[in-house]
Amino acid sequence: MLAFMRHGETDWNRAMRFQGRTDIPLNDTGRQQARDAAQRMIDEGESWDLVVTSPLSRARETGRIVAQALGAELGGVCDDLIERSFGSTEGKHNENLTAQKYAELMIPAEPEDELAARALRAVQEIAAENPGRDVLMVSHGSLIRIALNHWSGSTHPRIINTQVLQIQQEWIG
C-alpha cells in the first residue's frame, strides 16, 4: 500500500500564506497533529513499514513523529516529493482570493502538469525500491492535491494537515 500524508501545521499555514519551497518548520499545533494522526492510525489498526518524506523540515519532522509512534522505519528524503514552487508568490496571503487574483499569483508557479509528472516519478520510484512494503509518503498539500486530480480525473478538495490519502495502483501504472 502507498499513501500520501500532508505535513502538520506551520505558522504560515495558520496565517494563510503560500509556503511552496520556503522551509517553514512545524509549529506546536503541527507536532500535535502528527502525534494525533499516528494515534488514529494505531487505533484503526493501520501499520506502515516505511515513512519517506519531502526534504522540507515540516514534512521531515511530521514523518519522524509518525514513524516513531508507529514503530515504522523512517527512510530517507525523496526530492521529488518537495512542494510546488510558487516562485515570488511564496509568503503572500492566499485567503479569500478571487479566481483572477489566484491566476495572477500562479504565473510564477511550477506548472501543474510538471508537478503531477514529478509526483508520479517519485511514487513509482518509491514503489519500485520497496516492493511488498507499505509506504507512507509525507509531502505537501499542493503536490498531493494536484497529483491526485491528474491521476484520478476528479477534483480533490484542499488537503488538510496530516490527512492521509491512499494511492490507487491504477493511477500510477
C-alpha positions in Angstrom: 0.0 0.0 0.0 1.2 3.5 -0.8 -0.3 6.7 0.7 0.4 10.4 0.9 0.2 12.3 4.1 0.3 16.1 4.3 2.6 17.5 6.9 1.4 19.1 10.1 0.6 22.8 10.6 3.1 25.6 10.3 2.8 29.3 11.2 2.4 30.1 7.5 -0.4 27.6 7.2 -2.1 29.3 10.2 -1.5 32.8 8.6 -2.9 31.6 5.2 0.4 32.2 3.3 1.7 30.3 0.2 4.7 28.3 1.5 5.9 26.4 -1.5 9.6 25.5 -1.1 10.2 28.0 1.6 11.3 25.8 4.5 8.9 26.8 7.3 9.1 24.5 10.3 6.2 22.8 12.1 4.6 24.8 15.0 3.4 23.1 18.2 0.0 22.5 16.7 1.6 20.7 13.8 3.6 18.5 16.1 0.4 17.6 18.0 -1.4 16.9 14.7 1.3 14.5 13.8 1.0 12.7 17.1 -2.8 12.6 16.8 -2.6 11.3 13.3 -0.3 8.5 14.4 -2.6 7.6 17.2 -5.6 7.5 14.8 -3.6 5.1 12.6 -2.8 2.9 15.6 -6.5 3.0 16.8 -7.6 2.0 13.3 -5.1 -0.9 13.0 -3.1 0.8 10.3 0.6 -0.1 10.1 3.3 1.2 7.8 6.7 -0.4 7.1 8.4 2.8 5.9 7.9 6.5 6.1 9.6 8.6 3.3 9.4 12.4 3.2 9.9 15.5 1.3 13.2 17.2 2.1 11.5 20.2 3.7 11.7 20.3 7.5 7.9 20.4 8.1 7.4 17.1 6.2 10.5 15.5 7.7 9.5 16.3 11.3 6.0 15.1 10.7 7.4 11.9 9.2 9.7 11.4 12.1 7.0 11.8 14.7 4.6 9.4 12.9 7.3 6.8 12.2 8.4 6.8 15.8 4.9 6.5 17.1 4.1 3.6 14.7 7.4 1.8 15.1 8.0 2.2 11.4 11.3 2.8 9.7 12.0 6.4 8.9 13.5 6.3 5.4 15.3 9.0 3.6 14.0 12.0 1.8 12.7 12.0 -1.8 13.5 15.3 -3.5 10.6 14.8 -5.9 8.1 15.0 -3.0 9.0 18.6 -2.4 6.2 21.1 -2.5 5.2 23.0 -5.7 7.4 26.0 -6.3 5.3 29.2 -6.1 8.3 31.4 -7.0 7.7 35.0 -6.0 4.3 34.2 -4.7 5.7 32.4 -1.7 5.0 34.2 1.5 1.9 36.0 0.1 -1.5 35.6 1.6 -3.9 33.1 0.0 -7.1 33.8 1.9 -10.2 34.9 0.1 -8.6 35.3 -3.4 -10.7 35.9 -6.4 -10.2 33.5 -9.3 -8.5 36.3 -11.3 -6.1 37.2 -8.4 -5.3 33.5 -7.8 -4.5 33.0 -11.5 -2.2 36.1 -11.4 -0.4 34.7 -8.3 0.1 31.4 -10.1 2.0 32.8 -13.0 5.5 32.1 -11.5 4.4 28.8 -10.0 5.6 25.4 -11.2 3.1 24.2 -13.9 0.5 21.6 -12.7 1.4 19.1 -15.4 5.1 19.2 -14.4 4.2 18.9 -10.7 1.9 15.8 -11.4 4.7 14.2 -13.5 7.2 14.8 -10.8 4.9 13.3 -8.1 4.3 10.3 -10.3 8.0 9.8 -10.8 8.5 9.9 -7.0 5.7 7.4 -6.3 6.8 5.0 -9.0 10.4 5.2 -7.7 9.5 4.6 -4.1 7.2 1.7 -5.0 9.9 0.1 -7.2 12.5 0.5 -4.4 10.2 -1.0 -1.7 8.3 -3.9 -3.2 5.8 -5.5 -0.8 6.2 -2.8 1.7 3.5 -0.3 2.9 5.0 3.1 2.4 3.6 6.4 3.8 5.0 9.4 1.9 4.9 12.7 3.8 4.6 15.6 1.4 2.7 18.8 0.8 -0.9 19.9 0.1 -0.5 21.3 -3.4 1.6 18.4 -4.6 -0.8 15.8 -3.2 -4.0 17.6 -4.4 -2.7 18.3 -7.9 -1.2 14.8 -8.4 -4.5 13.2 -7.2 -6.5 15.4 -9.5 -4.4 14.4 -12.5 -4.3 10.7 -11.7 -7.9 10.2 -10.7 -9.5 12.6 -13.2 -11.6 14.1 -10.4 -11.2 17.3 -8.3 -9.9 16.8 -4.8 -10.7 19.5 -2.2 -8.0 21.1 -0.2 -5.8 18.6 1.6 -5.9 19.2 5.4 -2.8 19.0 7.6 -1.9 15.3 8.4 -4.6 14.0 6.1 -3.7 10.5 4.7 -4.8 9.6 1.2 -4.3 6.1 -0.3 -2.9 5.9 -3.8 -4.8 3.6 -6.2 -2.5 1.3 -8.1 -4.2 2.1 -11.4 -3.3 5.7 -11.0 0.4 5.1 -11.1 0.7 2.1 -13.5 
